[in-house]
Amino acid sequence: MPGYNPKDIEPKWQKYWLDHNSFRTSDPGDADFDPAKPKIYILDMFPYPSGDGLHVGHPVGYNATDIMARYKRMKGFNVLHPMGWDSFGLPAEQFAIKTGQQPAVTTRRNIDRFRGQMQRLGFSYDWDREIATSDPSYYKWTQWIFRKLFEKDLAYIAEVPVWWCEELGTVLANEEVDSEGKSEVGGHPCVRRNTRQWVLRITAYADRLLDDLKSLDWPPGIIKMQEDWIGRSDGADVDFKIASGAAKGETLRVFTTRPDTLFGATYMVLAPEHPLVMKLCTQAQKETVSRYVDSSSRKSERDRMVDTKEKSGAFTGSYASNPVSGEEIPIWIADYVLAGYGTGAIMAVPVHDHRDFDFAKAMGLPMRTVVKAKGKDAPDAKRVEIAGESFVCMCEEGHAVNSGFLDGMETPKAKERMIQFLEEKGLGKRVVRYKLRDWTFSRQRYWGEPFPVLIDKDGKPSLVDEADLPVTLPQMESFKSSGSFEAPLARARAWVETPKGNRETNIMPQWAGSCWYFLRFLDPKNLERPWAKAKADYWMPVDLYIGGAEHAVLHLLYARFWFKIFYDLGLVSQKEPFQRLFNQGMIIGTAYKTQNGSVVKTEEVRWVSGKATHPESGEALVVTQAKMSKSLGNVVNPDQVVDEFGADSLRLYEMFMGPLDQGKLWDTSGINGVFRFLKRAYHLILEEDRPAIHMGPADKALERALHSCLKQVGQDIENLRFNTAISAMMIFLNEAGEKKLTQLQAETFVLILAPFAPHLAEELWSRLGHPQSLAWEAWPRVDESLLKADTVEVVVQVNGKLRARLQLPAGLEGAEAERLALADPKVKEQLEGRTPKKVIVVKDKIVNVVF
């Protein structure tokens, strides 16, 4: 008997979809656009097209958005579901350097491979809207946007501390450097240096970026991460006079959120990068401080901010004067203070700040309690004995003690009084500060967007004429960095030198292209502007955005920042780009290594008595589960899975493994279960290669089961609960058993299956006699009357205790339910011939007998 063979079915329908442009989306103004339909914009975080191609972890989010897109088309929506490529960046450049090829060539080849893999998985993207950030037709408009930023004074040049990787020859973002100060790409040493960079004034939008989070349907954890990254703090700037050393008489300004604790400041701490550090050093401390500054430059900010790490520092030898007490307090440097937050200097109040407490304890520095808690100290509070006096770290609010004119005041009042005092005496002022720093926006690499900027002989920048966009990358035989701060483009002298000045030789970071790609999808072939506002007014915001949580802060924050600029420029009418955000869980792979760390491929592992061993030596292997990575040898290629089981099986399995937002361990053997489900679905509809249709009346129980499945699947898709939707379809298949469906039942089940297994569904739909694709067929309507039960269970209580369970006709009136309850033998036994005082009937639920 002919059977289910995805190798025959799937290529056929993939070709059909491409040949017929089945998933083309109409825009407002198109002849076939229907404005009466509701709209939905469903978007994936577009991928970087690496040379390795997709692994099975990549399609999880793509599967989810595709199910939703197919479902919403069937529900009568105008659906925008595009795909493109985040194709500039460091990995492509490094690969090209290693292989001696041009990144434009390798990137295009990688894109072709990714596209082919995606089309083989049957994703219903509108491929007419495909974009790549490295195409000049795209980055022309990235440069156009930069012009707008420059014109609004949101882009400027500054000397800023950055991570420099000599081996890679470029500046790296904090997030591109690990906790040991090494580059995430290649693991090369990095150091902090001051250098000339383009910077974007994102801090000008800090309040809006923070306030508008309230309007978004995002995971609470992502909202919290953005709030923390922006880090709004209300407090005061306080000026400390330097009391000794070469800098005597100069001012050190600190920012504090707790000005009420100023009487408790017993020392100061500067970030190692603070410009006054070396001037504050006495001759005796200069060598110690220099060594400490150098070692700190090799640590990432993430590592420096970890509270659990051991505190370290160096004394400068100088002292400052506490502005409210006049006490001279020592000035230290320590890497737990960051140059980018506040002023790069703090007043340390160790009893009332955990990090100051740990530092003071480690260095033997004095402490002073200036806030008394309202209640008892927490049992796990940090404690220390100094010179026979006990100190407890207490960061909560209370009332002021040992604080002169503040004594006895509750914390809020003490804060206000101290700020008033500082402003009256000219010692400080009320301010709002943010952890958010302006965005360092340039890189010393080749493969990225050139700036549309000319630099004159005095170093002053000016914009390239708009008519001269795009400024395209020059062809260079060698684009590897020289190891200095000079960017590779600086060697392309014929490109750099123009009659109006020299071109900027830094390039934009990879983030630039991904800040606005979702808008270019709206109008990818527009030659006159980046997008037409009418299209943005219709399609924006993105209604569902799915991607990894690793983009929780930077990509999402930067895209929101640019979108707000677009709003101010009148280019869009919304304030936020992504209304609903969902983070899919990661698929984990099993890795096998020898004791010395050598990777053994999964297919080469030898199993002895249930244990993984080396195929040659027999050595027991170390088995770990981790994110899929080529270096760990735990990558599973989706092409191999499709070859064996088909794309629909892979799609179903990835959604069936568990809730979409949770991590899941990959087990190829688990695909067998969904493959068998698809075979059963095939044979439910087809028998001997013909529709197995029952021509008589519909089986009532089967009809109820089908509409129960339909309702459950629809609800689950809306809530992204795809694993339970697939379970509902499996339950229906079990209930169908060997029964035959009517034509309408068969069509209904195929339409339910279609978003999940589109190739098989198209084939079955065709075999049921439909010449057209089902992609735009209407989602079936649930017949709610079929879901109402004929009978219901009603419990009977006597004096509040359960005595019987009755199966009664649904909707039975109270008097009849009471009669049947009192006639039940178990209830009669309890009554012992007595007449009840009262009988309370809750229809279809309970009969309560009281005597």
Secondary structure, 3 states (H helix, E strand, C coil): CCCCCHHHHHHHHHHHHHHCCCCCCCCCCCCCCCCCCCEEEEEECCCCCCCCCCCCCCHHHHHHHHHHHHHHHHCCCEEECCCCECCCCHHHHHHHHHHCCCHHHHHHHHHHHHHHHHHHCCCCCCHHHCCECCCHHHHHHHHHHHHHHHHCCCEEEEEEEEEEECCCCEEECHHHECCCCEECCCCCECEEEEEEEEEECHHHHHHHHHHHHHHCECCHHHHHHHHHHHCEEEEEEEEEEECCCCCCCCEEEEEECCHHHHHHCCEEEECCCCCCHHHHCCHHHHHHHHHHHHHHCCCCHHHHCCCCCCCCCEEEEEEEECCCCCCEEEEEECCCCCCCCCCCEEEECHHHCHHHHHHHHHHCCCCCCCEEECCCCCCCCCEEEECCEEEECCCCCEEECCCHHHCCCEHHHHHHHHHHHHHHHCCEEEEEEECCCCEECCECCCCCCECCEEECCCCCEEECCHHHCCCCCCCCCCCCCCCCCCCHHHHCHHHHEECCEEECCCECCCHHHHCCHHHHCCCCCCCCCCCCHHHHHHHCCECEEEECHHHCCHHHHHHHHHHHHHHHCCCCCCCCCECEEEECCCEEEEEEECCCCCEECHHHCEEECCEEECCCCCCECEEEEEECCHHHCCCCCHHHHHHHHCHHHHHHHHHHCCCCCCCEECCHHHHHHHHHHHHHHHHHHEECCEECECCCCCCHHHHHHHHHHHHHHHHHHHCCCHHHHHHHHHHHHHHHCCCCECHHHHHHHHHHHCCCCHHHHHHHHHHCCCCCCCCCCCCCCCCHHHHCCCEEEEEEEECCEEEEEEEEECCCCHHHHHHHHHHCHHHHHHHCCCCCCEEEEECCCEEEEEC
